[in-house]
Amino acid sequence: MNLLLDTHCHTLASGHAYSTIEEMATYAKKIGFKLIAITDHGPKMPGSAHILYFKNLRVVPKEIDGVEILKGAEANIMNHEGKLDLSESVLKNLDIVIASLHQPCIKPGTMEQNTNTLISLMRLPYIHIIGHPGNPAYPVDVEKLVKAAKESSTLIEINNSSLKPETFRTGSKENCYNILKACRDEGVAVTIGSDAHISYDIGNFSVAKNMMEDLNMPEELITNTSVDRLKAQIKKKKASEV
């Protein structure tokens, strides 16, 4: 399995990350990656960037040192009605958007609340990825989540950072395994996100990759294997916009 891109990367702008966009691109080139998505935390994450940062991402080149740059955000979900910390007008102008549940921004709900919240966001054409849904702090109904992802052409993220031994999301491995198995069985596309907070972590997919190989995940369902495959998925999602 040849992985060529990373859809979840944080720069200094996230407030608790340590590399610039240029440093991220330079490292991505070093490891042979063709594309990275810059997805800094939305403004309600403590220490993160002001909304103007996301509005001004247009000044970032589309390519740096031969690596394509998708300008995006990891939007924070603020309540169980699906409110995000970035407005629709901002999100619609980004190349790629992850929506995620984070404890500094929203208290965990019941399984039903968490699931319904994520499904409501999947229906929005400018939400391309649901971030780290395997986080055990926010239990979800896997069957319903995967079915909604299929219906809405939304990518499910397998977050490699959540799978590391030192992670604070203890219990993610079993959840991610079950989510990935359901995606395989239902033919739902996924993306592996490194959730890199420093350049050297870009493309660190070791645990997630092993999990996919153990489950015999079809390559055509793994968007990291092809820039064209990822772009087609984003285009398919955006086509639902009215």
C-alpha positions in Angstrom: 0.0 0.0 0.0 1.6 3.2 -1.2 0.4 6.3 0.8 1.0 9.6 -0.9 -0.8 12.3 1.1 -1.9 13.5 4.5 -5.2 15.1 5.1 -4.7 16.3 8.7 -1.8 18.6 9.5 -1.4 21.4 12.1 1.0 24.4 11.9 2.1 27.0 14.4 -1.3 28.7 13.9 -3.0 26.0 15.9 -1.3 27.3 19.0 0.0 23.9 20.3 1.9 22.8 17.1 5.4 23.5 16.2 6.0 23.9 12.4 5.3 26.4 9.7 3.5 25.6 6.4 6.8 25.7 4.6 8.4 23.3 7.0 5.5 21.0 6.6 5.8 21.1 2.8 9.6 20.6 2.9 9.2 17.5 5.1 6.4 16.1 3.0 8.6 16.4 -0.1 11.4 14.6 1.8 9.2 11.6 2.4 7.8 11.6 -1.2 4.4 12.9 -0.5 2.5 14.6 -3.2 -0.1 16.6 -1.1 -0.8 17.7 2.4 -3.8 19.4 3.8 -3.2 22.3 6.3 -6.1 21.9 8.8 -5.4 24.2 11.7 -7.8 24.2 14.6 -10.8 26.6 14.4 -10.7 29.7 16.6 -12.5 28.3 19.6 -9.7 25.9 20.4 -7.7 27.6 23.1 -4.6 29.3 21.6 -5.7 28.8 18.0 -5.8 31.2 15.1 -8.3 34.1 14.7 -11.0 33.8 12.0 -8.9 36.2 9.8 -6.3 33.5 9.5 -8.7 31.2 7.7 -10.2 34.0 5.6 -6.7 34.9 4.4 -5.5 31.4 3.5 -5.8 32.4 -0.2 -2.3 33.9 0.1 -0.8 30.5 0.6 0.6 29.1 -2.6 -1.2 26.1 -4.1 2.1 24.3 -4.3 5.3 24.6 -2.2 8.5 22.8 -3.1 6.5 20.5 -5.4 4.0 19.5 -2.8 0.3 20.5 -3.4 -1.2 22.3 -0.5 -4.9 22.1 0.4 -6.0 25.0 2.5 -8.4 23.9 5.1 -9.4 23.8 8.7 -10.3 21.4 11.5 -13.6 23.1 12.6 -14.6 22.6 16.2 -18.1 21.3 16.9 -19.6 23.6 19.6 -22.9 22.0 20.5 -25.1 19.1 19.7 -27.1 21.1 17.2 -24.0 21.1 15.0 -22.8 24.6 15.5 -19.2 25.1 14.3 -16.7 27.7 15.2 -16.2 28.8 11.6 -19.0 30.3 9.6 -20.4 28.7 6.4 -19.1 31.6 4.3 -15.5 30.8 5.5 -15.8 27.0 5.2 -17.2 27.1 1.7 -14.1 28.9 0.5 -11.7 26.3 1.9 -10.3 23.3 -0.1 -11.0 20.8 2.7 -12.7 20.8 6.0 -12.6 18.4 9.0 -15.3 18.6 11.6 -14.3 17.2 15.0 -15.4 16.8 18.6 -12.9 18.2 21.1 -13.4 18.4 24.9 -12.2 22.0 25.2 -15.1 23.0 23.0 -18.0 20.6 23.7 -18.8 18.2 26.5 -19.4 14.5 25.5 -23.0 13.6 24.9 -24.7 10.3 24.8 -24.1 7.9 22.0 -27.2 9.1 20.3 -26.4 12.7 20.7 -22.8 12.3 19.4 -24.0 10.2 16.5 -26.8 12.6 15.5 -24.5 15.6 15.7 -21.9 14.1 13.4 -24.6 12.9 10.9 -26.1 16.4 10.8 -22.7 17.8 9.8 -22.2 15.1 7.2 -25.1 16.5 5.3 -23.3 19.8 4.8 -21.5 19.9 1.4 -18.5 21.8 2.8 -17.7 19.2 5.5 -15.5 16.6 3.8 -14.1 14.6 6.8 -15.3 13.6 10.2 -12.2 13.8 12.4 -11.2 11.0 14.8 -14.7 9.4 15.3 -13.0 6.6 17.2 -12.4 8.8 20.2 -13.9 6.9 23.1 -14.8 10.1 24.9 -17.5 10.5 22.3 -19.1 7.1 21.7 -21.0 6.7 18.4 -23.3 4.3 16.7 -20.8 2.9 14.2 -23.5 1.4 11.9 -25.5 4.6 11.7 -22.3 6.8 11.2 -20.9 4.7 8.4 -24.3 4.5 6.6 -24.6 8.3 6.8 -21.0 8.7 5.5 -21.9 6.6 2.5 -25.1 8.5 1.8 -23.4 11.9 2.1 -20.0 11.1 0.4 -18.2 12.1 3.6 -14.8 10.7 4.5 -14.3 8.9 7.8 -11.0 9.6 9.3 -8.8 6.9 10.9 -6.6 9.2 13.1 -3.2 7.6 13.5 -2.3 9.9 16.4 -5.3 8.5 18.4 -3.8 5.0 17.9 -0.3 5.7 19.4 0.5 4.0 22.7 1.0 7.4 24.4 -2.3 8.8 23.2 -4.7 10.5 25.6 -7.6 8.9 23.6 -7.1 5.5 25.2 -9.5 3.0 23.8 -9.4 4.4 20.2 -7.8 1.3 18.7 -10.8 -1.0 19.2 -13.2 1.7 18.1 -11.2 2.5 15.0 -10.9 -1.1 14.1 -14.7 -1.5 14.3 -15.3 1.7 12.3 -12.8 0.6 9.6 -14.3 -2.9 9.4 -17.8 -1.3 8.9 -16.4 1.0 6.2 -14.8 -1.9 4.4 -18.0 -3.9 4.5 -20.2 -1.0 3.3 -17.7 0.3 0.7 -17.2 3.6 2.4 -14.1 5.7 1.6 -11.7 6.6 4.5 -8.7 8.8 5.0 -5.8 8.3 7.3 -4.9 11.5 9.2 -1.6 11.8 10.9 -2.9 14.7 13.0 0.6 16.0 12.8 1.5 18.8 15.1 5.1 18.9 14.0 6.5 18.4 10.5 8.2 15.1 11.4 4.9 13.5 12.1 3.5 14.0 8.6 2.8 10.6 7.0 3.1 8.8 10.4 0.4 6.2 9.6 2.1 3.1 11.0 -0.7 1.8 13.3 -3.5 2.8 11.0 -1.8 1.2 8.0 -1.2 -2.0 9.8 -4.9 -2.1 10.8 -6.0 -1.6 7.2 -3.7 -4.4 6.0 -5.0 -6.7 8.7 -8.6 -6.0 7.5 -7.7 -6.3 3.8 -9.1 -2.8 3.2 -9.5 -2.3 -0.5 -7.0 0.3 -1.8 -9.8 2.1 -3.8 -11.4 3.0 -0.4 -8.2 4.6 1.0 -8.0 8.1 -0.4 -4.4 8.5 0.8 -3.3 6.2 -2.0 -4.1 8.7 -4.8 -4.3 12.5 -5.1 -6.9 12.0 -7.9 -9.0 9.7 -5.6 -9.0 12.3 -2.8 -9.9 15.1 -5.2 -12.7 13.1 -6.7 -14.2 12.5 -3.3 -14.1 16.2 -2.4 -15.6 17.1 -5.8 -18.4 14.5 -5.2 -19.2 16.1 -1.8 -19.1 19.6 -3.1 -21.4 18.7 -6.0 -24.2 18.2 -3.4 -24.1 22.0 -2.6 -27.1 23.9 -3.6 
